[in-house]
Amino acid sequence: MTFWRVRCCRRRNCPIGIITSSTGDADWFSSAEIWIELGLAISGFWVFTIHVLSAENPFIDPKIFLDRNFATGLVFIFIIGVILLASLALLPPMLSTIFGYPTITTGVVMAPRGVGTMISMLVVGRIMHRIDARLLVMIGLGLTAQSLYTMSGFSPQMDNWLTLTSGVIQGLGLGLVFVPLSTIAFATLDVRFRTDATALFSLVRNIGSSIGISIVSVMLVRNTQINHAELSAHINPFNPNLWAASPAAAGGDPAALSQIDGLVNQQSLMISYINDFQLMMVVTLVAFPLVFLLRKPQKASAAAPAAHID
């Protein structure tokens, strides 16, 4: 019975992972492969749902979702998964492609983000018994949204100061969200459900990360093409701004036009990154009302599991 439980869960999650990792190359639902994988995911989810609702000893007890804190926590951790790894997937190629940073410099510039997360997770563990965990989650979401707003102001002419400061702020925000959220999500949950709940908590975060990376990657490619088409429409001999900026390009010189095309490509890509950062900021702001669905636990839980962040 345990074997079939695991098979049902894997049949549901494996196609989801394949879909989210291959949609950029397969062009989403224009590909028959994506439709097949979606069908497998839906069938696996259907079998899993029927099993959970009808089995005498289900793989996951459906009563676990009746806990409001835990159910809300799953939505929160899904959003955190989207923001956490999606931003990590965007920044290194942006720094190397647009700013020309080598690999080591890219790592050094992004390192303060991890330092910020470490500091906030250490501090929040010491102040949680004095401050409402829901307030800490709201502060963390606010810091994360602020960092994404700062990132939406990136430009090819900036130095690395904005990247460093926004990374530290985002790290502080994610740390302030993750630890209190993990605590409050399990605080009101029955002890007998906590083992399954911990696994489900990590699973939802991983699915959110996969979906988030897939969405921002596809949007990056498509927005780059759209932005390039819109910007290049202004590169014509009838545009007085082009004559002022590059008379040779306006006159049809191939070398000058090639240089202008490089600038258009750079600007198109930069605008696409900004669009992704703005999308993640909106997702973060949309999560704010969920805080009010969380209930303050009456007393600290002695056996709350220690969730980890990858």
N, C-alpha and C positions, 0 to 999 in steps of 0.2 A: 504494500500500500504506500509506504514511504517513497518507493521508487517512482510510482506513478504520480505522486504529488510533485516530486521534483521535476519530472518530465513535463507536467502541465505548466509549471512555472517557467521552465526553460523554453518551452515552445512559444510562450507568450513573449518573453524578453529578448530572445536571440534575434528574431526578425526585427524587433524595434531597434536593436543595436545596429543591425545591418542597414536598415532604412536610413537611420540618422547619419551613418558614416558614409553612405554612398549616394545620397540624394544630390550632392553637388555635381558629381560626375555623371549621374544617370538622368539629370534634369527632372527631378521630382517625378510627378505622375505622368510625364510624357513617356516614361519607360515601362515596358511590360514587367521588367524585373521588380520594380518598386511595387506594382500592383500585386504581384505574386507574394512578395514579402509582407505587404499590408494584409493580404488575405490570410496568410499564416498567423500573423500577429492577432488579427481579430478572432480567428478560430481558436487560437490558444487562450486568448482572454475569455472567450465564451466558455470553453471547457473549464478553465480555472474558476470562473464565476459560478457555474453550475455545481462544481465540486465543493466550493466554499459554502454555498447556500444549502446544499442537500446532503452532504456527507455527514456521517455520524461523528467522525473525528477529522475535521477539515484541516488542510495544510495551514491555513490561517483562520482563526476563529473570527467570524464576522462581528462578534460583539466588541472586538477591539476598536472598530470604527465608531462605536457609540460614544466613546470618550471625546468630548468636544475639543479639549486641549490637544490631544494627539492628532485628531483629524485636521485641525487647523495647522498644527505643526508640520504635517505632511505637505500641505500646500506651501507653507513657508519654506521648507527645506528644498522643495522643488524649485522655487524661485531663487533661493540662494545657490543651488546647483547651476542654474542658468547663468547667473551673474558671475559666479566664482570662476568657472573654467572658460566661459565664453570670452570674458575680458582677457584671460590669460592666453587664449588662442588668437586674439586679435593683436595684442601689443607687440610680440616679438616680430611678426612679419611686417608690421607697420614701421617699427624702429629700423629694421634692416633694409626695407625696400625704399621707404620715403626719406628717411634721415641718414641712411647709409652707415648705420652703426655696425661694427663687427660683432660677432657672436658674444665675445667676452664683455664688451661694453653693454650690449643688450641685457645680459644677465646682471651686471652691476647696477644698471639703471632700474631694473625691476626688483632687485633684492629688497629695497626698503618696504615694499608692499608686504613681504613676508615678515619683516621686522615689526611692522605695525600690527599685523595679526597676532604675532607672538605676544607683544606687549599688552594688547587689549585683552587677550584670553587670560593672561596672568593676572591682570588687574581686576577683571570682572569676577574672577573666582573669589577674590577677597572682599568684594563689596556687595555681592548678591544678597547676602543675608541682611543688608542694611537698606538696599534700594529695591523697589519693585522690579521684578524681572521684565515685566511688560514695558516699563519705562526704558530699560536698557535696550530692549529690542527696537523701540521707536527711535532712540538716539542712534543706534547702529544703522538703521535704515536711512535716517536723515544724513548721516555721514557718507554712506554709500551713494545715495542720490547726489549729494554735493560733489563727490569725487567724479561721478559720471558726468555731471554738468560741467565740471572743469575740463574733463577729457573731451567734451563736445566742442570746446574752444581751441583744440589743438590746431596748429598750422605748420606747414613745412619750414617756416622761418623762425620758429621758436627754438629756445635752447632746451636742455634736459631738465630744467628746474620744475616746470609744470608736470612733467612725467613723474619726477620723484615725489613731489608733494601730493599729487593726486593718488599715487600709489600708496603712500603712507596713510592718507585719509581713508582710502578704500579698505586697506588692511585693518585699520582700527575699527571701521564700521562693520566689516564682516565678522571680526572677532567678537564685537559687542552683540551681534545678532546670534551667532552660532551657539555660544555657551549658554546664555539664558534660555534660548529657544529649546535646546536639547534638554535642559533641566525642567522647564515648565511643561513641555510636551509629555514627559513621563511622570510628572509629579502626581497627577490625578489618575493615572492608569493602574489597573489592578496588577499586583505583583506577578501573577501567573501569566500575564500577557507580555511581560517586558522582554523576554528573549526573542519572541517573534517580532515584537514591535521594533526592537533595535535593528534587526535585519531588514525589516520593511523600511525603516527610516533611511538607512544607507542606500537601499535599492532605489527609492524615490529620488534621492539626491543624485545618484548616478544617472538615472534616466533623464532628470532635468539637465544635467551637464551635457549629455549626448544630444538632446534636443536643442539646447541652447547653442552649442557649437555648430550644429547643422544649420540652424536658422540664420545665425549671424554670418556664417560662411557663404551661404547661398545668397543672402541679401547683399553681401559685399560684392560678389561677382556681378549680380544683376544690376545693382545700383551703379557700379563702375561703368558698365556698358551704357546705361541710361545717361549718366552724367557726361560721359565722353561724347555721346551723340548730341546732347544739348550744348555743351561747350564748343565743340567743333563746328556747330552750325554758325557760330559767330566769326569763324576764321574764313573770311572772304574779302575780296578786294574792295567791297562796298562799305566795309566797316572802318570808319575814320580812326577808331582806337587802335586797330591793327597797324594802320599806316604810321601812327604816332609811336607805337611800341617797336615795330619791326618793319620798316619800309621794304626791306629785301623780301620778307615773307609775303607781304601784301603784293609785291611785284611778281611773285611766283618762283623765287629762288629755291631750288630743292633743299639745299643745306639749311637755309633759314626755316623752311617749312618743317623739316625734320626736327629742328630744335623746338619749334613751337608745338609740334605734336608731342614731344617728350614732356613739355610743361603741361599740356592738356591732360596727358595720361596721369601725371603726378597729382594734379588738382582733382581729377575725377576720382582717383583712389582715395585721396584725403577726405573728400566730401563723403564718400561711401563709408569710411571708418567713422566719421562724425555721425552719420545717420545711424550706424549700429550702436554707438555710445548713447545717442538720444533714445533709441528704442529700449535699451537696458535701463536707462533712467526712468522712463515711463513705467516699465514693469516694476521697478522698485517702488515708485510712488503709488502704484495701484495696490501694492501689498500692505500699505499703511492701515486701511480699515480692518484688515484681518486681526490686527493687534487687539481690537476691542472684543473679538470673539474668544480670546484667551481668558481663562479664569485664574485668578490668583489662588494658588494652593494655600490651604489653611495651615499647613505645617510642612516643614522641610522633609523631604523623602530620604530615608536612610539607605535605600537600595537602588537609587537611580543609576542606570547603566551609564558608563562613560562612552559617549559617542565620540568619534574621531573625525577629523577633517583631512582630506587628502590634499 
